[in-house]
Amino acid sequence: MKVFISWSGEGSKKIAETLKKWIKNVIQSIEPFVSSEDIQTGERWSENIARELKDSNFGILCVTKDNFKAPWLLFEAGALSKEIDNKSFVVPLLFGIKPSDLSKSPLLQFQSISFSKDEIRKLMNTLNDANGKTVDNLDEVFEKWYPDLEKDLDNIISSNHNENENVDKDIVENTSSVLEEILSLSRDNQKLLRNSGGFAVEEFEKIFKKFDRVFEQSDKNTDPKFFYDLLLFSDRDNKKIITYNFLIAVSFLKEDFPWIYDLGKGLFDILSSNKSLKQKVEAIKNFQNMLEYSLSHLFEKGMAWQKIGKNNNFWSYDLIHILVDFSDKLSRVYSQ
């Protein structure tokens, strides 16, 4: 039986990886999947995730106070609930938060459990039943292996708590430097637009390095107007300029909306290739269709992402709308 273990954020990722190894020790016939470990180098990430979601018989969501509103975790929860008929086989496992904290979350539809010995025992009994009761002496095996799980997860939770405290202290110091970087990026972009006839690759590399610093330091509360300036108000229809600007913008979605980033990076590769203009325009349209699908179907019908986006990730929600409009501009430029 396949078990999909979902995570979002570094602490949740470590929890998922620990759970995977531990569950395999307790019930050896189960095949747990964690995306951070089970995707081979060079394999298409989005296709692998989609296949595993479809093939899984059971889902465990590693939920922390830092990620219970994360779009990607909610997307995987929605996908699992669609593929798995028995809703009791989709289990949010809570670390550092209470079930009442999910009162306004789409995760409320599932029967969540907290990290404790009794709750983990119930989870393993449910897994064993779903797997055809392949382990007859489950209580004995559980008692043998649980102390290892408790020790490892307590260490992860403690470490993650300390890291969060350090991050809070750095926020004020980082804000001014992020604003300075964004201002510098805007100036560099305008220079490139004024001299688009002969720009050097080195200039773009400088910009990418600055965006890396912004992305690492920022808490993602970037003004959507910045993306409008970057994408929609270029004063020339230079293919290379707007294609690089597109890659810069879509990179900001890498963490919160990885499937959009993955498709956007693929589109950039196509636009930079020797494929025909017809193929490029078709690829742009496919990308735009996925953006519109994410906004209209997944946000509203899947897991109420529209509300989540507006309230908690407003800049990324706005950026997706901007990219929909920008796709029209890309199509027009590459149709000429």
C-alpha positions in Angstrom: 0.0 0.0 0.0 1.3 3.4 -0.9 1.3 6.2 1.7 1.8 9.8 0.5 3.4 12.0 3.2 2.9 15.7 2.5 5.0 18.5 3.9 5.6 22.2 3.4 8.6 24.1 5.0 11.9 22.9 6.3 10.7 21.7 9.7 7.7 19.8 8.2 10.1 18.3 5.6 12.3 16.8 8.3 9.3 15.4 10.1 8.0 13.8 6.9 11.4 12.2 6.2 11.6 10.9 9.7 8.1 9.5 9.5 8.8 7.7 6.3 11.7 5.8 7.7 9.9 5.0 11.0 6.6 3.8 9.3 8.7 1.5 7.1 10.3 -0.1 10.2 6.9 -0.7 11.8 5.0 -1.9 8.8 7.5 -3.1 6.2 5.0 -3.8 3.4 3.9 -0.2 3.3 5.5 2.1 0.7 5.7 5.7 2.1 6.5 8.5 -0.4 8.1 11.8 0.5 8.9 14.1 -2.4 12.2 15.4 -1.0 13.7 11.9 -1.0 11.9 10.0 -3.7 12.3 12.1 -6.8 15.4 11.1 -8.8 17.8 13.7 -10.2 16.6 14.8 -13.7 13.1 13.4 -13.2 10.2 15.9 -13.9 9.1 17.0 -10.5 5.4 17.9 -11.2 4.7 14.6 -13.1 6.2 12.5 -10.3 4.1 14.3 -7.6 0.9 13.9 -9.7 1.5 10.2 -10.3 2.2 9.5 -6.6 -0.9 11.5 -5.5 -3.0 9.5 -7.9 -1.6 6.1 -6.9 -1.6 6.6 -3.1 -4.1 4.8 -0.9 -3.4 6.8 2.3 -2.2 10.3 3.0 -0.5 11.9 6.0 -0.1 15.7 6.2 2.7 17.0 8.4 1.0 20.1 9.7 2.8 22.8 11.8 1.9 26.3 13.0 4.0 27.6 10.1 2.5 25.7 7.3 -1.2 24.9 8.0 -2.2 27.7 5.5 0.5 26.9 3.0 -1.1 26.6 -0.6 1.0 23.6 -1.6 0.1 21.5 1.5 -3.6 22.4 0.9 -3.3 21.4 -2.7 -1.9 18.0 -1.9 -4.6 17.5 0.8 -7.3 18.4 -1.8 -5.7 16.0 -4.4 -5.5 13.2 -1.8 -9.2 13.7 -0.8 -10.2 13.5 -4.4 -8.3 10.3 -5.1 -9.0 8.5 -1.8 -12.7 7.8 -1.2 -12.3 7.1 2.6 -11.7 10.5 4.2 -10.4 8.8 7.3 -7.4 7.8 5.2 -6.3 11.4 4.9 -4.8 12.4 8.2 -3.4 15.8 9.2 -0.8 15.1 11.9 -0.5 18.2 14.0 2.8 19.5 15.6 2.6 22.5 17.9 -0.9 23.4 17.0 -4.4 22.2 18.3 -7.3 20.9 16.1 -9.2 24.1 17.1 -6.5 26.1 15.2 -7.9 24.6 12.0 -11.4 26.0 12.6 -11.2 28.2 9.5 -8.9 25.9 7.5 -9.9 23.6 4.6 -8.1 20.9 6.6 -11.0 20.9 9.1 -12.8 18.4 6.9 -10.3 15.7 7.8 -10.0 14.0 11.2 -6.7 15.4 12.5 -4.5 13.9 15.2 -1.9 15.4 17.5 1.6 14.1 18.0 1.3 11.8 21.0 2.0 8.2 21.7 -1.7 7.3 21.8 -2.6 9.1 18.6 0.4 7.7 16.7 -0.7 4.2 17.9 -4.2 4.8 16.5 -2.7 6.0 13.2 -0.6 2.9 12.9 -3.6 0.7 13.6 -5.5 2.5 10.9 -2.6 2.0 8.5 -2.3 -1.6 9.4 -6.1 -2.2 8.9 -6.0 -0.4 5.5 -3.0 -2.5 4.5 -4.9 -5.8 5.3 -3.5 -6.3 8.8 -0.2 -7.5 7.6 1.4 -7.1 11.1 -0.2 -9.4 13.6 1.9 -8.2 16.6 1.6 -4.4 15.9 1.4 -3.3 19.5 4.7 -5.1 20.3 6.4 -3.7 17.2 5.0 -0.2 18.0 6.4 -0.3 21.5 9.8 -1.2 20.2 10.1 1.6 17.7 8.1 4.5 19.2 10.8 5.8 21.5 13.0 6.3 18.4 10.3 8.3 16.7 9.6 10.4 19.8 13.2 11.3 20.3 13.8 12.2 16.6 10.7 14.3 16.3 11.2 16.1 19.6 14.6 17.1 18.4 13.2 18.4 15.1 10.4 20.4 16.8 12.8 21.9 19.3 15.3 22.9 16.6 12.6 24.4 14.4 11.3 26.5 17.4 14.8 27.9 18.0 15.2 28.7 14.3 11.9 30.6 14.2 12.9 32.7 17.2 16.1 33.7 15.4 14.1 34.6 12.2 11.8 36.9 14.1 14.8 38.9 15.5 16.2 39.4 12.0 13.0 40.6 10.3 13.4 44.3 11.1 17.1 44.3 10.0 16.3 42.5 6.7 13.4 44.8 5.7 15.6 47.8 4.8 18.1 45.8 2.8 15.3 44.1 0.8 13.8 47.4 -0.1 17.2 48.7 -1.2 17.7 45.6 -3.4 14.3 46.0 -5.0 15.0 49.6 -5.8 18.3 48.6 -7.3 16.6 45.9 -9.4 14.1 48.4 -10.8 16.8 50.7 -11.8 18.8 47.9 -13.5 15.7 46.8 -15.3 15.1 50.3 -16.7 18.7 50.5 -17.9 18.3 47.3 -19.8 15.1 48.5 -21.4 16.8 51.7 -22.5 19.7 49.7 -24.0 18.0 46.6 -25.2 19.8 46.6 -28.5 23.0 45.3 -27.0 22.6 43.9 -23.5 25.1 41.4 -22.1 24.4 38.1 -20.4 26.5 39.4 -17.5 23.9 42.1 -16.8 21.2 39.5 -16.4 23.4 37.5 -14.1 23.8 40.5 -11.8 20.1 40.9 -11.7 19.5 37.2 -10.9 22.0 37.4 -8.0 20.2 40.4 -6.6 16.8 38.6 -6.9 18.4 35.6 -5.1 19.2 38.0 -2.2 15.8 39.5 -2.2 14.1 36.1 -2.2 16.3 34.8 0.6 15.8 37.9 2.8 12.2 38.8 2.1 9.1 37.5 4.0 7.4 37.6 0.5 5.4 40.7 1.2 6.4 42.2 -2.1 4.3 45.0 -3.6 2.4 43.7 -6.6 3.2 47.0 -8.3 6.8 45.9 -8.6 5.7 43.0 -10.8 3.4 45.2 -12.9 6.4 47.4 -13.6 8.6 44.4 -14.3 6.2 42.6 -16.7 3.5 44.8 -18.1 5.0 48.3 -18.5 8.2 47.6 -20.5 8.5 50.3 -23.1 9.8 48.0 -25.8 8.6 44.6 -27.1 12.1 43.1 -26.9 11.7 39.3 -26.8 14.8 38.6 -24.7 14.0 41.4 -22.2 10.4 40.3 -21.5 11.4 36.6 -21.5 14.0 37.2 -18.8 11.6 39.4 -16.9 9.1 36.6 -17.0 11.6 34.1 -15.5 12.5 36.6 -12.7 8.8 37.1 -11.8 7.8 33.4 -11.9 10.8 32.5 -9.7 9.0 34.3 -6.8 6.3 31.5 -6.9 8.8 28.7 -6.5 8.0 28.0 -2.9 4.3 28.7 -2.5 3.1 27.5 -6.0 5.8 25.1 -7.2 3.8 23.6 -10.0 3.3 27.1 -11.6 7.1 27.7 -11.2 7.9 24.3 -12.8 5.7 25.0 -15.8 6.9 28.6 -16.1 10.5 27.5 -16.1 9.6 25.0 -18.8 8.0 27.8 -20.8 11.2 29.9 -20.4 13.2 27.0 -21.8 10.9 26.7 -24.8 11.0 30.4 -25.5 14.8 30.4 -25.3 15.1 27.4 -27.7 15.0 27.1 -31.5 11.5 25.9 -31.6 9.1 27.5 -34.1 7.1 30.6 -33.2 3.9 28.5 -33.5 5.2 26.1 -30.9 6.2 28.9 -28.6 2.8 30.6 -28.8 1.1 27.3 -28.1 3.4 26.8 -25.0 2.5 30.3 -23.8 -1.2 29.5 -24.2 -0.8 26.2 -22.3 0.9 28.0 -19.4 -1.9 30.7 -19.4 -4.6 28.0 -19.3 -2.9 26.4 -16.2 -2.8 29.8 -14.5 -6.5 30.4 -15.2 -7.3 26.8 -14.1 -5.4 27.4 -10.8 -7.3 30.6 -10.1 -10.8 29.5 -11.1 -10.9 25.9 -10.1 -8.2 25.1 -7.5 -8.6 28.3 -5.6 -12.4 28.3 -5.5 -13.5 24.7 -5.8 -10.6 22.7 -4.6 -9.5 24.0 -1.2 -10.8 27.6 -1.0 -7.4 29.0 -2.1 -8.9 32.3 -3.2 -9.7 33.3 0.4 -6.3 32.0 1.5 -4.5 33.9 -1.2 -6.2 37.2 -0.5 -5.8 37.0 3.2 -2.4 35.4 3.6 -0.5 35.3 0.4 -1.9 38.3 -1.4 1.2 39.3 -3.3 1.6 35.8 -4.9 -2.2 35.7 -5.7 -1.8 39.1 -7.4 1.3 37.9 -9.2 -0.6 35.0 -10.8 -3.2 37.4 -12.1 -0.4 39.6 -13.5 1.1 36.6 -15.2 -2.2 35.8 -16.9 -2.2 39.3 -18.4 1.5 39.0 -19.2 0.8 35.8 -21.1 -1.3 37.8 -23.6 1.7 40.1 -24.1 4.1 37.2 -24.6 1.7 35.7 -27.2 1.5 39.0 -29.1 5.3 39.5 -29.1 6.1 36.0 -30.2 3.3 36.1 -32.9 5.0 39.0 -34.7 
